[in-house]
Amino acid sequence: MTQKGRGTKPKHVPQRTCIACRKVAGKRSLLRLVRSEQGVEVDASGKLPGRGAYLHPYQSCWQAVLRGGRLEQALRTRMNEENRQALLAYMATLPESEEADLALESNEANTAPAAAVKK
C-alpha cells in the first residue's frame, strides 16, 4: 500500500462576503465597516467592537451600497448625513474598480526603474 505524502496543512483563510456584489473573498482583501456609538465608520484594523459589514475596496461596490439601503440593513442602523459624507469622502480615495486597480498596478510595474545590475 502506498502512502500519500503529507505536507504541511495550508493555513485557513477566513472568507467574507462583500455586501455590494455578494462575491466571497478573503477577509484581508475586504474593508470592514462597523456600527459604533459614533455612527458608521471604516475599521482599518478589522478589530473594532460592534456589528460589521464587509466591502471590496473599490468605488463601484461602495456606490452600490451607499446609493441603496444595503449598508443600513446590514448594520441594522440608520446613517446620518455626517456619516454618509465621511464614507463618500473615503470612497473618493479608492480605485474605481478592480480592473482599474489592476491596470494602475501594471502601469506602475512597467514604469518602475529597473534594479541596478552589478558587473
N, C-alpha and C positions, 0 to 999 in steps of 0.2 A: 504494500500500500504506500502510495506516495504522500508526502506531507507538503502542504502548501506553505510557501514562505510567509512567515508572519513578520511583517514590517511594523513600524510604529503606527499607531492608530491616528488618523487625521484629527486635527483639533476641531471641535464643534464651533461652528459659526452661527450665532443667533440670527434668525431671519425675522424681518418685519415687513409689513405691507404699507406701501405709500397710500394715503387716504385719497389722493387725487386720481392716479392712474391705476391703482389696485395691483401694481406689479410687486412681486416679492423680491426683496434684496437683502443683502447683509446689513445688519444693524448699523455698522460703522459707515456705510455708504449713504445713509439717510440722515436727515436733520430731524431732531425731536423738538416739537413744540409742546409746551407744558402749561397747564392751567395752574396759576398760583394766586395768592392773595392780591397781588398787584394786577392781575389780569392774565392775558396770554403772552408768553414770551418764548424766545428761542433758547433752547437748552443745549449749548455747545458741548458741555461735558457729558450729557446724556444721563446725569445722575441727580438732577434736581427732584425734590419730592413733589408729588402731585400727579394728576392724570395727564398722560401724554399721548401724542399722536405723531406719526412719522410722515415725512415728505421728502421727495427727491430734491436735491439742491439745484433745481432748475426753475426758471421763471414760469415755464409752461405749466408745471404742476401747481406752483403757488398761485397763479392766476385763476386756475380752475377752482381751487379751494376757497380763495378769498372772494371770488365772484358769487359762488353759491353759499349754501349754509353748511357745507360738509365739515368745516373745522369746528363750528359751534356745536354741531351734532356729535362729532367725535369726542370733543372735550366736555360735552354736556354743560355748556355755559353760554352766556351772551357776551359778545365782544363790544366794547365801547369804541367810539371813534378814535380815541387816542391810541388804543392797542392796534386798531386796523391800520392807522397811519404809520406806526412803528414797524409793523410787519411789511407794509408796502415799501418802506424805506430800505429794509433789509433785503427784500426781494430784488430791488434795483441793483444790488451788488452781485447778484447771482448770474451765471451764464443763461442765455435764452433757452437752450435745450441741450439735451445730451449730445446731439450731432454738432451743435455749435461749440460745445466744450471740447469735444474730440478734435475738431478742426483747429481750434485755438492751440491745443496741446501739440498737435502735429506741426503747426507753423512755428511754435516756439522751439521745438526739437530741430527743425530744419534750419532755423536761423541762428541757433546757438553756435558759438565759435568752437571749432574742433580743438581737442586737447593737444597741447604741445607734445611733439614726439621727440624723445631723446635720441641722439645719434651717437 
